[in-house]
Amino acid sequence: MNRPVTMIEPGTVKLERLLPGPIERVWTYITESDKRAKWLAAGEFDLRVGGKIRLEFDNSRLSGDKDAPPKFKEGGKGSFGGVITRLEPPRLLVHTWAWDSGDTEVSYELTPRGKEVLLVIVHRRVQGRDMQVDVMGGWDVHSGILEDVLKGVEPRPFWKTHAKAAAEYAAML
């Protein structure tokens, strides 16, 4: 099992994925709603420290895989808000992410590696084993779809890939 997401401390998961560059292109897929909607979630980001963010998920639109498992009653749809706490374009974006269980924090860090870009996402304050498994599987498949989009290939199936990844992460935890 070689997965790109690890638990680095209790409640904190870290994803590392090498993507096609350049860094400015990857940055737009993190910060611009129309591009972010292709791999994660639409929603406006007010790109300034203290600016509000909105994440509007519709996971069934990310690939040809439309059938959400029963545990995802809303079919992978949902809206979340937060606030930008750090911003260093085009290398770092940190924002809060409000969930029912409380605010979490997500950082996206980009580092050039030749013609590629290392994306590191750290998601902090993720409470409970089930949520950690879902978050680990989610970042795995979402960033994998980003990789597919940047490579110009058909995005991997969202739900099948998420189910497989979540099962492997559950076994790891």
N, C-alpha and C positions, 0 to 999 in steps of 0.2 A: 504494500500500500504506500504509494508515494503521492501524497496530496499537498496542494500548495498552501493550505491553511493549518496553522498550529495554535495550540493553547499556550500562550507564553507566561501566563500567571492566572490565578483564579479570576474568572470573569473577563479576561482579555484574550481576544483572538487576533492572529496576525496572518495576513495573506501576502504572498510574494509571487508575482507573475511577470515574466519578461514579455514585452509587447513590441510590435513594430512601431518605430518612431516616425518622425521626430517628436521630441518632448512637447512642442507646441501643439501638435495634432492630438496627442493623447490628452493634454490639458483641456482642449475644447470638448472632448468626450466626457470629461468629468464635470465641467462647469456649464455647458450649454444644454438647455432643456431638450431641444430636438435631437441632439446627438446622444445625450445621456439616456433618452427614452428608448434607444435602440438596444441598450444592454442592461440598464438598471431601472430607472424611473424618470419620468418627465417631471417638470416642476421648476419654477424659477428660483435662482440663487441671486440674492442681492450681494454682489461680490465686494464686500467690505467687512472689516471686523465689526461685529455687532449687527450685520445684515441678516435678515431672515432667509431661511431656506425652506423649500417645500419639495417633498418627494411624493410623486403620484404614481404608485405601482399598478401595473397591469401585466403580470408575468405571462399571461396567456398570449400576449402579442409579441413576445420576444423570439418565438420560433414557431415551427409548424406543429409543435407538441401542445395541443390545446386542453388536454384532459388533466385537470388538477386532481391530486389525490384527495379523498374525503376529508382529511385533517385540515385542508385549506378550504374552508367553507366558502369564503368569498372568491375563490378561484384565483387567488394571488393578487387581488386588488386591495388597495388601501392607500391612505394618505397620512403622511407624517410631516411634522414641522421641526424646526430647530433654528439655531443661531450660529453664525460663523464666529469662531473664537481666535483663529489664526489664519492668515492669508499671505502667502509669499509666491505669487505667480512667477513662472509656471511650475513651481516645484512642490508647493505644500498648500493644502487646504485642510482645515480642521473645523468640524461643526458638531454641535450637539444634535441629538436625534431623540425626540420625545416619543416614548412608548408608554403603554399602560402601566408597565412595571417601573417606570421612572426614566429619567434622561440617561441615554447612553452617549458616547462620544466616538466619532469616526474621524480618522486622519487618513488622507491620501497623500502619499509622498512619491514623487517622480524623480528618478535619477537616470541620466543618459548612460547608456552602455554601448558605445559605438553607434550603430544605426538603430539600435533597439533602446527601449526604455524600461527600467525596472519600476514596476508599480508595487508599492507596499501600502496595504491598507491595514490599519490597526483599529479594532472596534473594542472599546472599553466599557466596563460596567454592564456586561451582558449577564443577566442573572438567571440561574437555574439551568440544569443539564439539558432539558428539552429545548430551551431557547438557544443555548450555546450550539447544540447540534444543528438546529435550523439555520442559525447565523453562519456557522462554518460552511454548511452545504450551500447556503445562499451566496456567500461571497465567492465560493469556488465556481459555481455555475455562472453567476453574473459576470465575473471577470473573464471566464472562459468564453462567454458570448462576446464580450468586448474584444478579446483576442481575435475571434472569428470575424467580427465586423471590420476590425482594422486590417485583417489579412484579405478581406474581400471574398470570404467563403460563406457558404450557408451556415447560419448559426446552429450550434448543437441543440438537440431537443431539451428544452428547459426542464420539464417535469421529470422525465426519465433520468436525466443527468443529476438533478437535485436529489431524487430518491436514492440513487446509487451512492452519491457522495455522502448524504446524511447517514446512510446505513454504515458506511465505513468510518465516519467521524464518531458515530455512536459507539462503535466497537472500540475505537481508540480511547474514548473517555471512560 
